């Protein structure tokens, strides 16, 4: 799959999160990265590391852990050297926890300007980060805006208020010569969040961390996050993303990775499963077969587009751009590669056949997959089943032409 070039994105200055094996650059020419946050107690070192490894396996490039007390800071000191990805410390209210997290060796801090407001504390943390080469994310949150800004803008959260909060923090950082910064202006309202990021992108060239805060449980939270983050990414705004879901954080990482893949901003890592919605021609339960295929490929890193189609009449043609697909007909499955029929398998072996051929394509390529097949035999079988369905069901099983005629009559009346 072709990945969109960085020229499609708003130019930003790069910020690098250090890691001995997997440093991550945010902004500049780096690909958009995926973040998530652990839900464990950070003091639970083994439990937190288990979750971090799960998040990394699901596609997270960066993981954030809370640092809210001394036990959490001590936990970070034990977690950071064993983490497969850079760790960001999430800091609220206590600037001392930020200093402790730096001692623990974290790759980045997240500070909320709404609850660490004393200039001397902000500048002290920024100075320490400057000296250590550790970046800071200014994490503005619509739900915890500085009360002074809240009142200034009429007792409500506005895009202007959120952006001003970020700019105030930047000004404090500038006083101590620190500018290794990325910024977020999150809100639970999708329109507010979009407007805030658009405004911020016009004011600064720092990399932006996108998210809809407190998006909620599935499926609503997934929809809200995809709408807000996706809209901005499509405009070229955004350098790293996090889905904030009331769910297992692994779902956040998977969703973020998938969004980047479907937008063409990251190379496909896992299967992109497409399936027809079914119609009058379908000879299988498309939903059930697609669900089984989704489960079969869930943990397999196979970067292919795979199609599950309900009938052999239209399936191979409609999904001819898929790397691999299968269409049903006459109690059997017709396997196709890039629209070319390559094999026929029993109906109950359709999903197993998809997995086997997908593995072969990943190793050898689609040309080799077609070359190993008896294409002529597969095409004859597909044509026989296609012809049988047309005879049994007719050319217009979905009554499409009847609808066209009805439309014409209504327009003429």
Buried (B, 14 or more C-beta within 10 A) or exposed (E): EEBBEBEBBBEBBBBBBBBEEBEBBBBBEBBBBBBBBBEBBBBBBEBBBEBBBBBBBBBBBBBBBBBBBEEBBBBBBBBBEEBBBBBBBBBBEBBBBBBBBBEBBBBBBBBBBBBBBEEEBBBBBBBBBBEEEBBBBBBBBBEBBBEEBBEBBEEEBBBBBBBBBBBBBBEBBEEBEBBBBBBBBBBBBBEBBBBBBBBBBEEBEBBBBBBBBBBBEBEEBBBBBBBBBBBBBEBBBBBBBBBBBEBBBBBBBBBBBBBBBBBBBBEBBBBBBBBBEBEEBBBBEBBEBBBBBBEBBEEEEBBBBBBBBBBBBBBBEBBBEBBBBBBBBBEBBBBBBBBBBBBBBEBEEBBEBBBBBBEBBBEEEBEEBBEBBEBEEBBEBBEBBBEBBEEEBEEEBEEEEEEEEEEEEEEEE
